[in-house]
Amino acid sequence: MCTSIAPQQTKLRRRAVDAALGKIPFDLLLINGQIVDMVTGEIRAVDIGIVGHMIASVHPRGQFSQAATTHDLKQQFLSPGLIDTHVHLESSHLPAERYAGIVVAQGTTTVFWDPHELANVLGLDGVRYAIESSRGLPLKVICAAPSSVPSTPGLEMSGADFHGEEMKTMLSWPEVAGVAEVMDMHGVLNGSDRMLEIMQAGLDSGKVIEGHARGLSGERLQAYLAAGVTSDHELTSAADALEKLRAGLTLEIRGSHPYLLPEIVEALNGLPHLSSQITLCTDDVSPDMLLEKGGILQLVRLLVSHGLPVTDVLRMATLNGAIRLQRPDLGLIAAGRTADLVVFDNLENLEPQSVFVNGELVATGGKMHSAVKAVSGVLPPRETIRLTPRRLQDFELRIPDIINGKAKLRIIKGARFTQWSEITLDVRNGIALVPEGYSLIYVQHRHGRHQLGAQLAVLEDWGEMKGAIATTYSHDSHNLVVLGRTPADMLLAANTLIASGGGMALTQNGQVIAHVAMPIAGMLSDAEPEVLARDFKALRDISAQVADWQAPYRVFKAIEGTCLACNAGPHLTDLGLTDGTTREIVNPLIEAWSIQTDAL
């Protein structure tokens, strides 16, 4: 499609050609730098000439001197700007402009945003908000079209349902570069009409199709690829990573599961060569960790510390990412490419000294030169918690037709890799009594699309709950979720979030002991990043007073994913107790019997 930009681009390239030939000055000349060459792996001493947003020349030191501005790099190291190939910005609980203000200063200049958290609350309006709110930022935000709305149809209900038509609509938008992670693996492998439509829309678009191949191996993994999926970030072990790489998937090594990195690095170092189909992503990063340690930058540092050569890691974070995202303008310090650059003082600590975006110096010493402002006229979506205050009886596990007696129930065992278990509970006045060492999980639909009441189930292996934890940020349907033992504490936590428009809350002994409000879609905060990071870290630290955490699975982060019905095993959703393996909603009650009062 012809636009008014085309003549401007032609003129810019003509200027770049003339500058490279020495006929006219560069707009910006970077001298005395050492580039990390992502093609050869060399460290090379060069100067770089920039015209507008474009690299015009990478040439021997001192070859040219004419430039409007000259910047002496003083022997520091240049890398292309870092690329995050799979991220949910919503996990930072920050609007796009505040997220950009953090990660750009850390050297990340491009992200591939899957806004399926917003889409699960707001439908297409959530994706439009993601696109509109990220226009004109110093961060290049490339959007993916969410395929997982909801992630497990029939087992949960979010704020919208995406089928083939919604996918076609999103893929027609120029800001959308592909289909976001395909979490309905069951639907793909069994040929559900919905997933056939979504996959075909992706294939017809010629854009990338992101995967979510957790637990797939052998013929099931091969079938998943045959459907059109071309990447995966759901790596569970080194063997899993190698099988997926050998199968032809692009690996997106993620920073949100750092305990897996040592074995993955060891496996990669054992290969004859490192493929261009290895990229890096953050997936989910909390606001305090983003500020304290960084996003992709922290992952780069970790991989280097575990033994991957720094040049290989930087290639994964730059050129490989650009190849994956089909962006030949990014990922390489070469003439004709966009001048997104990060300058490191050394290749050991990898501290960003300067960041250039589109040929302009935007950050120095880890700080932006100017605050990144919200896009004018884009209103954040609020008032998405469509619930009235809850009642105490909503948090009581009632057994039908039994006043006093016992009940044998199916329950959820484990925090991430869940299993079925059973328990026999005493019933008093129709309410099952949860013994010590067990807890309750409560899920309430919050999007106003059905009128089913609250769902309750018993949890095993979550330690001893001493209060309640509530969240409206719960992958991927983002309903209201509360974990606890005492109905009064669970009620207080739930109503605190309903009143604040969403977020996270901790209660204990009838008091709110921590609360972070997230009134934008029930998942993003109005607070300044430093304030949000402080409050979020405090809430997470205080949560240890409520729950007994045990790494690597029973951790605070597990609260956000405990209702992921697309994963194997039992999970509670707003529709009931589900089995992610058989794709069924299961009655938790196995049997119940009355006991005479005088026998109790």
DRENVEXVO-11245 format. One record per residue (C-alpha): residue in one letter; z, x, y. Coordinates in steps of 0.05 Angstrom, whole numbers. Layout:
BEGIN
(pt "A" (Z X Y)) ...
! end
This chain:
BEGIN
(pt "M" (0 0 0)) (pt "C" (-20 28 68)) (pt "T" (35 31 121)) (pt "S" (44 63 188)) (pt "I" (82 120 154)) (pt "A" (19 148 121)) (pt "P" (-12 179 184)) (pt "Q" (56 208 202)) (pt "Q" (61 240 133)) (pt "T" (-9 268 139)) (pt "K" (8 298 206)) (pt "L" (73 327 179)) (pt "R" (38 360 121)) (pt "R" (-15 388 166)) (pt "R" (39 419 209)) (pt "A" (73 447 146)) (pt "V" (8 478 124)) (pt "D" (-3 510 192)) (pt "A" (69 536 194)) (pt "A" (62 566 124)) (pt "L" (0 602 148)) (pt "G" (37 630 208)) (pt "K" (-5 591 258)) (pt "I" (54 551 288)) (pt "P" (130 560 288)) (pt "F" (175 527 236)) (pt "D" (223 474 259)) (pt "L" (278 510 220)) (pt "L" (278 579 189)) (pt "L" (331 597 138)) (pt "I" (336 672 132)) (pt "N" (373 722 88)) (pt "G" (385 671 32)) (pt "Q" (384 678 -43)) (pt "I" (354 618 -79)) (pt "V" (371 597 -149)) (pt "D" (302 587 -178)) (pt "M" (305 525 -222)) (pt "V" (238 542 -255)) (pt "T" (250 614 -275)) (pt "G" (325 620 -273)) (pt "E" (321 679 -225)) (pt "I" (363 692 -164)) (pt "R" (312 712 -111)) (pt "A" (320 739 -40)) (pt "V" (276 696 6)) (pt "D" (269 662 72)) (pt "I" (253 588 76)) (pt "G" (212 553 130)) (pt "I" (222 479 142)) (pt "V" (179 430 181)) (pt "G" (209 361 192)) (pt "H" (240 339 126)) (pt "M" (196 384 85)) (pt "I" (199 455 59)) (pt "A" (136 488 85)) (pt "S" (144 558 57)) (pt "V" (188 600 11)) (pt "H" (168 671 28)) (pt "P" (192 743 28)) (pt "R" (247 761 77)) (pt "G" (223 778 146)) (pt "Q" (152 754 136)) (pt "F" (159 702 192)) (pt "S" (205 698 252)) (pt "Q" (178 642 295)) (pt "A" (220 579 291)) (pt "A" (252 528 338)) (pt "T" (318 543 303)) (pt "T" (338 600 258)) (pt "H" (397 598 211)) (pt "D" (424 662 179)) (pt "L" (450 648 109)) (pt "K" (482 717 104)) (pt "Q" (465 729 31)) (pt "Q" (491 662 8)) (pt "F" (461 623 -50)) (pt "L" (416 563 -42)) (pt "S" (407 507 -92)) (pt "P" (369 442 -86)) (pt "G" (414 384 -69)) (pt "L" (451 358 -130)) (pt "I" (427 295 -165)) (pt "D" (472 245 -200)) (pt "T" (428 210 -252)) (pt "H" (474 152 -268)) (pt "V" (531 126 -225)) (pt "H" (567 62 -208)) (pt "L" (588 72 -136)) (pt "E" (634 12 -145)) (pt "S" (682 55 -187)) (pt "S" (699 94 -125)) (pt "H" (719 27 -93)) (pt "L" (683 51 -31)) (pt "P" (625 19 6)) (pt "A" (561 61 3)) (pt "E" (568 94 71)) (pt "R" (638 119 57)) (pt "Y" (618 144 -12)) (pt "A" (560 181 20)) (pt "G" (605 213 71)) (pt "I" (644 245 14)) (pt "V" (592 266 -37)) (pt "V" (539 293 12)) (pt "A" (590 343 40)) (pt "Q" (600 364 -33)) (pt "G" (526 378 -42)) (pt "T" (503 314 -75)) (pt "T" (441 289 -39)) (pt "T" (412 239 -88)) (pt "V" (443 187 -134)) (pt "F" (414 136 -183)) (pt "W" (459 76 -172)) (pt "D" (466 22 -224)) (pt "P" (501 -33 -184)) (pt "H" (514 -76 -244)) (pt "E" (587 -84 -224)) (pt "L" (565 -118 -160)) (pt "A" (511 -156 -197)) (pt "N" (560 -184 -247)) (pt "V" (599 -215 -190)) (pt "L" (543 -234 -142)) (pt "G" (478 -235 -182)) (pt "L" (415 -214 -145)) (pt "D" (453 -217 -79)) (pt "G" (497 -160 -105)) (pt "V" (436 -117 -118)) (pt "R" (407 -134 -50)) (pt "Y" (473 -115 -18)) (pt "A" (472 -48 -54)) (pt "I" (402 -34 -28)) (pt "E" (414 -58 43)) (pt "S" (481 -23 50)) (pt "S" (451 44 29)) (pt "R" (391 45 76)) (pt "G" (386 103 124)) (pt "L" (445 142 96)) (pt "P" (443 218 90)) (pt "L" (450 205 15)) (pt "K" (385 185 -21)) (pt "V" (406 123 -60)) (pt "I" (357 103 -114)) (pt "C" (375 37 -146)) (pt "A" (369 15 -218)) (pt "A" (358 -58 -238)) (pt "P" (420 -82 -276)) (pt "S" (403 -106 -346)) (pt "S" (475 -120 -366)) (pt "V" (492 -183 -329)) (pt "P" (532 -199 -369)) (pt "S" (535 -140 -416)) (pt "T" (548 -184 -477)) (pt "P" (518 -255 -469)) (pt "G" (554 -307 -509)) (pt "L" (619 -267 -512)) (pt "E" (635 -266 -438)) (pt "M" (614 -298 -372)) (pt "S" (607 -261 -307)) (pt "G" (583 -286 -239)) (pt "A" (509 -288 -259)) (pt "D" (459 -285 -317)) (pt "F" (399 -239 -313)) (pt "H" (338 -251 -356)) (pt "G" (266 -228 -353)) (pt "E" (249 -262 -287)) (pt "E" (308 -230 -251)) (pt "M" (287 -162 -280)) (pt "K" (215 -171 -257)) (pt "T" (240 -189 -187)) (pt "M" (284 -128 -181)) (pt "L" (232 -81 -209)) (pt "S" (183 -105 -157)) (pt "W" (228 -78 -102)) (pt "P" (207 -7 -80)) (pt "E" (279 17 -77)) (pt "V" (288 3 -152)) (pt "A" (266 59 -198)) (pt "G" (281 31 -266)) (pt "V" (321 -12 -314)) (pt "A" (395 3 -313)) (pt "E" (434 19 -376)) (pt "V" (417 -29 -431)) (pt "M" (486 -47 -458)) (pt "D" (465 -105 -502)) (pt "M" (448 -60 -560)) (pt "H" (456 -117 -608)) (pt "G" (405 -159 -570)) (pt "V" (355 -101 -569)) (pt "L" (361 -86 -643)) (pt "N" (359 -159 -664)) (pt "G" (304 -180 -617)) (pt "S" (340 -231 -574)) (pt "D" (292 -268 -527)) (pt "R" (332 -245 -467)) (pt "M" (328 -171 -484)) (pt "L" (255 -175 -505)) (pt "E" (240 -203 -435)) (pt "I" (281 -151 -399)) (pt "M" (253 -92 -439)) (pt "Q" (182 -116 -431)) (pt "A" (191 -122 -356)) (pt "G" (215 -50 -355)) (pt "L" (158 -25 -397)) (pt "D" (107 -63 -355)) (pt "S" (135 -32 -291)) (pt "G" (124 39 -315)) (pt "K" (194 56 -290)) (pt "V" (250 89 -330)) (pt "I" (295 50 -377)) (pt "E" (367 74 -382)) (pt "G" (406 69 -446)) (pt "H" (477 55 -469)) (pt "A" (474 79 -541)) (pt "R" (548 82 -557)) (pt "G" (558 89 -631)) (pt "L" (484 86 -649)) (pt "S" (460 134 -702)) (pt "G" (407 141 -755)) (pt "E" (359 83 -761)) (pt "R" (395 43 -708)) (pt "L" (387 98 -657)) (pt "Q" (313 106 -675)) (pt "A" (302 31 -668)) (pt "Y" (336 32 -600)) (pt "L" (288 86 -576)) (pt "A" (229 49 -606)) (pt "A" (247 -10 -561)) (pt "G" (234 33 -500)) (pt "V" (301 63 -480)) (pt "T" (294 136 -457)) (pt "S" (364 161 -437)) (pt "D" (437 157 -455)) (pt "H" (504 176 -423)) (pt "E" (549 146 -477)) (pt "L" (562 211 -513)) (pt "T" (620 210 -562)) (pt "S" (617 281 -592)) (pt "A" (575 343 -596)) (pt "A" (541 318 -659)) (pt "D" (525 252 -624)) (pt "A" (495 290 -565)) (pt "L" (451 334 -609)) (pt "E" (426 275 -650)) (pt "K" (406 238 -587)) (pt "L" (373 299 -556)) (pt "R" (335 312 -621)) (pt "A" (314 239 -622)) (pt "G" (281 248 -554)) (pt "L" (331 216 -507)) (pt "T" (346 246 -439)) (pt "L" (420 264 -441)) (pt "E" (462 247 -381)) (pt "I" (524 289 -391)) (pt "R" (578 253 -354)) (pt "G" (640 277 -318)) (pt "S" (682 215 -333)) (pt "H" (698 241 -404)) (pt "P" (717 314 -392)) (pt "Y" (753 322 -459)) (pt "L" (684 322 -493)) (pt "L" (654 377 -450)) (pt "P" (678 439 -489)) (pt "E" (647 418 -555)) (pt "I" (583 393 -521)) (pt "V" (575 460 -485)) (pt "E" (586 498 -550)) (pt "A" (532 456 -584)) (pt "L" (483 466 -527)) (pt "N" (495 541 -526)) (pt "G" (475 542 -599)) (pt "L" (405 515 -586)) (pt "P" (344 560 -581)) (pt "H" (332 534 -510)) (pt "L" (358 482 -463)) (pt "S" (312 423 -453)) (pt "S" (292 394 -386)) (pt "Q" (317 329 -416)) (pt "I" (390 346 -400)) (pt "T" (416 318 -335)) (pt "L" (485 306 -305)) (pt "C" (519 243 -281)) (pt "T" (587 219 -260)) (pt "D" (583 147 -285)) (pt "D" (651 128 -257)) (pt "V" (697 167 -210)) (pt "S" (760 141 -177)) (pt "P" (768 150 -102)) (pt "D" (824 202 -106)) (pt "M" (787 244 -158)) (pt "L" (724 240 -116)) (pt "L" (759 267 -55)) (pt "E" (803 317 -91)) (pt "K" (755 347 -142)) (pt "G" (686 320 -128)) (pt "G" (633 282 -165)) (pt "I" (574 320 -194)) (pt "L" (602 384 -162)) (pt "Q" (664 379 -206)) (pt "L" (622 368 -268)) (pt "V" (580 429 -251)) (pt "R" (642 471 -244)) (pt "L" (671 446 -310)) (pt "L" (608 460 -349)) (pt "V" (605 530 -321)) (pt "S" (679 542 -337)) (pt "H" (666 520 -409)) (pt "G" (611 572 -417)) (pt "L" (543 544 -396)) (pt "P" (504 593 -351)) (pt "V" (509 571 -279)) (pt "T" (433 573 -270)) (pt "D" (424 525 -328)) (pt "V" (478 478 -303)) (pt "L" (448 476 -233)) (pt "R" (379 462 -263)) (pt "M" (409 403 -301)) (pt "A" (438 378 -235)) (pt "T" (374 386 -195)) (pt "L" (304 395 -224)) (pt "N" (320 360 -290)) (pt "G" (348 301 -252)) (pt "A" (286 297 -207)) (pt "I" (241 298 -268)) (pt "R" (282 243 -300)) (pt "L" (279 199 -238)) (pt "Q" (204 212 -230)) (pt "R" (215 243 -161)) (pt "P" (170 304 -155)) (pt "D" (191 311 -82)) (pt "L" (262 330 -102)) (pt "G" (300 381 -145)) (pt "L" (265 446 -127)) (pt "I" (264 496 -70)) (pt "A" (189 500 -62)) (pt "A" (136 485 -10)) (pt "G" (119 412 -6)) (pt "R" (188 389 -31)) (pt "T" (240 353 10)) (pt "A" (288 400 45)) (pt "D" (352 376 11)) (pt "L" (393 440 1)) (pt "V" (463 461 -13)) (pt "V" (488 531 5)) (pt "F" (543 564 -38)) (pt "D" (579 626 -18)) (pt "N" (581 649 -91)) (pt "L" (561 623 -160)) (pt "E" (631 627 -190)) (pt "N" (673 579 -149)) (pt "L" (613 540 -124)) (pt "E" (643 520 -57)) (pt "P" (590 486 -14)) (pt "Q" (585 521 53)) (pt "S" (528 481 83)) (pt "V" (487 420 64)) (pt "F" (418 404 91)) (pt "V" (388 335 82)) (pt "N" (316 324 101)) (pt "G" (316 391 136)) (pt "E" (377 377 179)) (pt "L" (445 410 174)) (pt "V" (492 352 160)) (pt "A" (555 385 131)) (pt "T" (592 451 137)) (pt "G" (653 474 99)) (pt "G" (658 410 59)) (pt "K" (659 365 121)) (pt "M" (605 321 150)) (pt "H" (584 338 221)) (pt "S" (587 265 240)) (pt "A" (616 203 208)) (pt "V" (569 163 164)) (pt "K" (565 93 194)) (pt "A" (555 27 158)) (pt "V" (486 -3 163)) (pt "S" (484 -50 222)) (pt "G" (479 -124 205)) (pt "V" (498 -117 131)) (pt "L" (559 -160 117)) (pt "P" (602 -140 57)) (pt "P" (611 -198 8)) (pt "R" (681 -227 9)) (pt "E" (720 -285 -19)) (pt "T" (695 -276 -90)) (pt "I" (761 -292 -126)) (pt "R" (750 -366 -137)) (pt "L" (819 -381 -165)) (pt "T" (879 -420 -142)) (pt "P" (948 -389 -153)) (pt "R" (966 -384 -226)) (pt "R" (1027 -416 -259)) (pt "L" (1081 -386 -303)) (pt "Q" (1058 -424 -365)) (pt "D" (990 -391 -360)) (pt "F" (1022 -327 -385)) (pt "E" (1059 -358 -444)) (pt "L" (1026 -349 -512)) (pt "R" (1029 -420 -538)) (pt "I" (1017 -439 -611)) (pt "P" (985 -508 -621)) (pt "D" (1025 -560 -659)) (pt "I" (1084 -515 -672)) (pt "I" (1149 -524 -634)) (pt "N" (1194 -477 -674)) (pt "G" (1170 -433 -730)) (pt "K" (1125 -373 -742)) (pt "A" (1052 -356 -729)) (pt "K" (1007 -303 -760)) (pt "L" (956 -278 -709)) (pt "R" (896 -232 -705)) (pt "I" (910 -180 -651)) (pt "I" (877 -121 -617)) (pt "K" (899 -51 -637)) (pt "G" (881 9 -595)) (pt "A" (859 22 -523)) (pt "R" (786 44 -526)) (pt "F" (763 46 -598)) (pt "T" (796 -19 -617)) (pt "Q" (810 -46 -687)) (pt "W" (834 -111 -715)) (pt "S" (907 -118 -734)) (pt "E" (954 -175 -751)) (pt "I" (1024 -195 -732)) (pt "T" (1072 -251 -750)) (pt "L" (1112 -276 -690)) (pt "D" (1170 -323 -681)) (pt "V" (1154 -387 -644)) (pt "R" (1207 -420 -600)) (pt "N" (1193 -484 -561)) (pt "G" (1119 -475 -575)) (pt "I" (1116 -404 -546)) (pt "A" (1104 -342 -589)) (pt "L" (1154 -287 -576)) (pt "V" (1123 -219 -568)) (pt "P" (1167 -165 -599)) (pt "E" (1182 -97 -569)) (pt "G" (1126 -47 -576)) (pt "Y" (1073 -101 -566)) (pt "S" (1045 -131 -503)) (pt "L" (1000 -187 -478)) (pt "I" (931 -185 -447)) (pt "Y" (909 -243 -403)) (pt "V" (838 -256 -379)) (pt "Q" (818 -311 -330)) (pt "H" (746 -326 -308)) (pt "R" (744 -316 -232)) (pt "H" (672 -331 -213)) (pt "G" (675 -407 -214)) (pt "R" (622 -416 -268)) (pt "H" (664 -450 -321)) (pt "Q" (731 -485 -325)) (pt "L" (760 -455 -388)) (pt "G" (833 -437 -379)) (pt "A" (865 -369 -387)) (pt "Q" (856 -329 -451)) (pt "L" (914 -291 -481)) (pt "A" (919 -242 -539)) (pt "V" (970 -193 -566)) (pt "L" (959 -117 -559)) (pt "E" (984 -64 -606)) (pt "D" (986 11 -593)) (pt "W" (991 4 -517)) (pt "G" (1062 29 -516)) (pt "E" (1121 -7 -486)) (pt "M" (1100 -47 -425)) (pt "K" (1156 -50 -373)) (pt "G" (1123 -96 -323)) (pt "A" (1051 -117 -311)) (pt "I" (985 -87 -290)) (pt "A" (931 -131 -260)) (pt "T" (859 -117 -239)) (pt "T" (797 -155 -216)) (pt "Y" (756 -92 -229)) (pt "S" (745 -99 -304)) (pt "H" (679 -75 -335)) (pt "D" (633 -110 -336)) (pt "S" (646 -183 -320)) (pt "H" (702 -166 -272)) (pt "N" (746 -225 -287)) (pt "L" (820 -225 -272)) (pt "V" (856 -183 -325)) (pt "V" (931 -175 -332)) (pt "L" (970 -132 -383)) (pt "G" (1044 -140 -392)) (pt "R" (1101 -170 -432)) (pt "T" (1140 -213 -383)) (pt "P" (1105 -276 -359)) (pt "A" (1140 -273 -291)) (pt "D" (1115 -202 -277)) (pt "M" (1045 -220 -301)) (pt "L" (1044 -282 -256)) (pt "L" (1066 -242 -195)) (pt "A" (1013 -189 -207)) (pt "A" (958 -240 -216)) (pt "N" (976 -281 -154)) (pt "T" (981 -217 -113)) (pt "L" (908 -203 -127)) (pt "I" (886 -274 -116)) (pt "A" (919 -273 -48)) (pt "S" (888 -206 -28)) (pt "G" (817 -221 -51)) (pt "G" (821 -175 -111)) (pt "G" (840 -104 -128)) (pt "M" (896 -75 -171)) (pt "A" (971 -90 -172)) (pt "L" (1033 -67 -210)) (pt "T" (1096 -109 -217)) (pt "Q" (1163 -96 -248)) (pt "N" (1228 -136 -249)) (pt "G" (1199 -189 -203)) (pt "Q" (1175 -139 -150)) (pt "V" (1106 -114 -130)) (pt "I" (1114 -38 -138)) (pt "A" (1041 -19 -120)) (pt "H" (980 -56 -95)) (pt "V" (911 -35 -73)) (pt "A" (871 -92 -41)) (pt "M" (796 -93 -55)) (pt "P" (771 -154 -17)) (pt "I" (696 -135 -19)) (pt "A" (670 -169 -83)) (pt "G" (740 -159 -112)) (pt "M" (723 -85 -124)) (pt "L" (712 -48 -58)) (pt "S" (763 -31 -4)) (pt "D" (762 -35 72)) (pt "A" (808 25 77)) (pt "E" (788 94 101)) (pt "P" (772 139 42)) (pt "E" (834 183 52)) (pt "V" (879 122 55)) (pt "L" (847 89 -5)) (pt "A" (851 154 -45)) (pt "R" (925 162 -28)) (pt "D" (942 90 -46)) (pt "F" (900 90 -110)) (pt "K" (931 155 -134)) (pt "A" (1000 127 -119)) (pt "L" (985 64 -158)) (pt "R" (960 104 -217)) (pt "D" (1020 150 -216)) (pt "I" (1068 91 -210)) (pt "S" (1033 56 -268)) (pt "A" (1068 106 -314)) (pt "Q" (1132 67 -299)) (pt "V" (1099 5 -328)) (pt "A" (1058 33 -386)) (pt "D" (1067 90 -435)) (pt "W" (1002 129 -426)) (pt "Q" (976 173 -481)) (pt "A" (912 214 -471)) (pt "P" (855 213 -484)) (pt "Y" (846 138 -496)) (pt "R" (909 102 -475)) (pt "V" (904 121 -402)) (pt "F" (904 84 -336)) (pt "K" (828 83 -335)) (pt "A" (828 44 -400)) (pt "I" (852 -17 -362)) (pt "E" (784 -23 -329)) (pt "G" (746 -22 -395)) (pt "T" (792 -59 -442)) (pt "C" (749 -123 -440)) (pt "L" (683 -89 -456)) (pt "A" (658 -136 -509)) (pt "C" (593 -98 -519)) (pt "N" (633 -43 -554)) (pt "A" (651 -49 -628)) (pt "G" (717 -80 -647)) (pt "P" (760 -135 -618)) (pt "H" (764 -149 -543)) (pt "L" (791 -206 -502)) (pt "T" (744 -238 -451)) (pt "D" (744 -301 -409)) (pt "L" (714 -339 -468)) (pt "G" (765 -317 -519)) (pt "L" (781 -264 -571)) (pt "T" (715 -231 -589)) (pt "D" (688 -185 -643)) (pt "G" (640 -135 -614)) (pt "T" (614 -116 -683)) (pt "T" (597 -186 -709)) (pt "R" (585 -216 -639)) (pt "E" (631 -274 -654)) (pt "I" (688 -309 -617)) (pt "V" (746 -308 -664)) (pt "N" (805 -356 -670)) (pt "P" (867 -311 -663)) (pt "L" (910 -359 -703)) (pt "I" (909 -344 -778)) (pt "E" (964 -392 -797)) (pt "A" (1028 -423 -770)) (pt "W" (1085 -460 -800)) (pt "S" (1145 -498 -774)) (pt "I" (1217 -481 -790)) (pt "Q" (1275 -528 -784)) (pt "T" (1317 -513 -723)) (pt "D" (1380 -502 -765)) (pt "A" (1343 -449 -806)) (pt "L" (1327 -406 -745)) 
! end
